[in-house]
Amino acid sequence: MTSLVSVIMPAYNSESFIEEAIESVFLQTHENWELLIVNDGSIDNTEKIVLSFKDSRVRYFSQQNKGVGAARNLGLKQMRGDYFCFLDADDILPKRAIQARLDVFLTNDEIAFVSGKVVQMDQVLNKVLLTQVPTYRGMPQKEIIRLSSSCLVTINWLIKREVDIDYMFPTGWTHSEDIAFFLSISEAGLYDFTEEEVLIYRRNEGSAMSNLKGLEQGYINYYRFVLENVSNLDEEDRVYLKKRIRRIMVLSYLRGFKLCDAIRCFFYLTRM
């Protein structure tokens, strides 16, 4: 029997794209999967679309709107798989997304996390905007602390499930909760990647990255999370992280023509 893979999909007012996201799971070459869809208080036709899929591998849950972290946590509590990953309701899994990552696990028993190539596309999936491929192999904690794109290429990790780990996202965050989650499990084993495509990321106008104030608060939350949860944090890494957050946010505000926010952010994050 091949390994069971749990795919966790949070959904909030996702009627425009969720059908396509679900269908991409059905098209996987690795067929032993379960899809856990958590409706996070949608008020559109999300539920109707999900319930139109009549397959025992699709498991549907509904909750009041609590945010993406809480929705993923519900999926984590209910999953049964040997491995698990996340798929947002507006993204797409290429056909070999699961199998390509599973194949990497077979090369080394110490591997706990596998990601791969991510293709960012426009809202209608007609134009490739950016292609990202990881470059790092090894224990990932230091790379995550430093917000390194060498292993942080959206939320595209396939994770080997361990019975002694309590998998949980921080809740109440609108940004960076996925990075904090990866950091919280980063000592479980080695990180590796495949050069095959494992995710098609749909960039749309309503994306969380368009909320710069939320992005700033997310990074502040993450910085504090690192201080509270990494017992062996190097001072060099702490300083690097603070400077990187400051640079990201100042440049983000400047690109959005928000000069006052860029100046405010620079001095606040310097003193943080």
Buried (B, 14 or more C-beta within 10 A) or exposed (E): EEBBBBBBBBBBBBBBBBBBBBEBBBBBEBEBBBBBBBBBBBEBBBBEBBEEBEEEBBBBBBEEEBBBBBBBBBBBEBBEBBBBBBBBBBBBBBBBBBBBBBBBBEEEEEBBBBBBBBBBBEBEEEEEEEEBBBEBBEBBBBBBBBBBBBBBBBBBBBBBBEEEBEBBBBBEBBBBBBBBBBBBBBEBBBBBBBEBBBBBBBBEEEEEEEBBBBBBBBBBBBBEBBEEEBEEBEEEBBEBBBEBBBEBBBEBBBEEEBEEBBEBBBEEBEEE
